[in-house]
Amino acid sequence: MQYTRKRRFSGARVLKVAGTCLLALSALSTAHADQPPVKLVVPFPPGGSTDIASRLIQPKLAEILGRNVIVENKPGAATQIASQYVAASKPDGNTLLVSFDSHSINPIIRPLPYDTFKDFKGITFALRFPLVIGASKETPGNNLKEFIAAAKKAPDKYSYASTGAGSLNHLAAEDLKRKAGIELLHVPFGGGGPAIQALLSDVANITFLSYAALSSHIASGNIKALAVTGAKRLPDLPNVATVQESGYPDFEVYSWIGIFAPAKTPQDVADHLTDAFQKALNDPKVKERLTGLGFEVMATDGPTVDRYAVEQYKRWDEFVKKTGLSLSK
């Protein structure tokens, strides 16, 4: 009887503790439900590199913040719609811009309805990734050296597809053209998907896009990987040389993703978000999935991404002015 009474007493205590925990969790959940979600505003449609990266980070970020985090796609006007939306948002840390390399390039191309370097506060330089130079099956050469040799023998015969005038892949291709001493016709499209389709249908010969965008086509053999624009080879493409290894040691181009808040966001709020993003990006499972798609995790502090955005602006502004490159087509 004594043993039985002890079991019942213990069971009652367990039920009481469990009930208390459930009430506490319920209260915590209600408290989180009362908070607005953190919005990651992506300036592109679903499916692109920025969107993919945002959705890989989202669950862990929500767990760390203890709040709902949603990805909101606001494409259009070469990322201006999303950028203006965030710049004009309440500076409470609830609306963040998932920027792209166009964040630094847009001020070179056109007047903007916001100031890129005054209307935003950096949260983190999240990721960077090299571009892969992909070629159609019919394009001569199995690597960059062979393609450039073919292009030199037949000036004006070959072309490259970009995601639009002034895009990073447009600028990168023009930079390589000049360094290699070749001529390539620029064929601009409205995004990575159409640029890939141009290669698959042999409308264009090469394109500069992320490995995430090209990987399935490279794996199927429908697109050849000629080179990688970063400083080192990609783990999934160990036999594909970098542009530097191909004879152009001063060529290095990375696309990048940064997180920005409205400029007047309080510093303690910005610091809290920086810490959360750094933890999410460095989570082993998240990091493994990102690196598997060719992303390099940076996870810096806010001032670092602010400086990097300015550095990239200066780099490409100088290139455009020096070369006289037209960004209108």
C-alpha positions, 0 to 999 in steps of 0.5 A: 500500500505504501508503494502504491501511494508513492506511485500515485503521489509521484504521478500527481506531481508529474501531472502538476509539473506537466500542466505548469509547463504547458501553461508556461509554453502556452503563455510564451506562444501567445506572447510570440503570437502577439508580436508581428512577424519578422519579414525578410523582403526578397526583391526577386520572385521565388526560386532565385538564389536570394529566395532560396537562401532566405528560405533555408535560413528562415526556420532556424532564424525563427527558432532563435528569435522565438518569433514568426519569420516570413519571406515576402517576395517583392520583385520588380524595377531591378530590386527598387520596389523591395528596397524602397518598401524597406527603406520606408518601413517602420524602423522596428526590426520587423522589416528587413531587406535581403539585398543582392549585388544589385544593391551596390550597382543600382546607384551607378545605373539610374536615379533611385527613390531612396539613398542606398547608403543613407537609408539602410543599416547593415545587419549582416553580410550573410553570404557570397557565392561565385558565378559559374560560366556555363556554356551551351552544348554546341559552344566550342570548348570544354573549359574557359581557355578553349572557349576563349581560343575559339572566340579569338579565332571568330570575332563577333560570332559568340554571345553571352546571356545576362539577367539584364543591363547593369546586372553583375553577370553583365559587368562580369562578362564585360570585364572578362571580355576586356581582360581576354581580348575577345568580342561577345554579343550581349543578349540581356534577359529578364532573369536567370531562367530565361538566360538558361533557356537561351543556352539550352536553345542555343540562342546564346553561347555562355552565361554567368550564373550561380551554381544553384541556378545551373547545377541541375543543367550541368549534372544533366550535361545540357550545360557545360561548366567552363570556369568559376569566378571566385578565388577557389574551385567549388567542391561540387565542381572539382575539375572546373578551374577558376578564371584565375587559374585559366590565365587571368589572376586579377579576375575575381567576382562574387555575387553576395547577399546582405541583410539590411534594416531601415536606417533609423532602426535602434542599434540594440535592435540591429545588434540583436538581429545581427546575433540571430542571423549569425547563429542561424547562418552558422548552424551546422545543418543550415550551413551544410545546406547552404554550402552544398548549393555553392554559398559561402557563409560570411555571417559578419556584423552590420558595419562590415556589410555597410562597408562592403556595399560601398566597396562594391559600388566604387569597384563597379562605378570605376569600371563603368566610367573607365570602360565607357560601358553602356548600361542601357542595353 
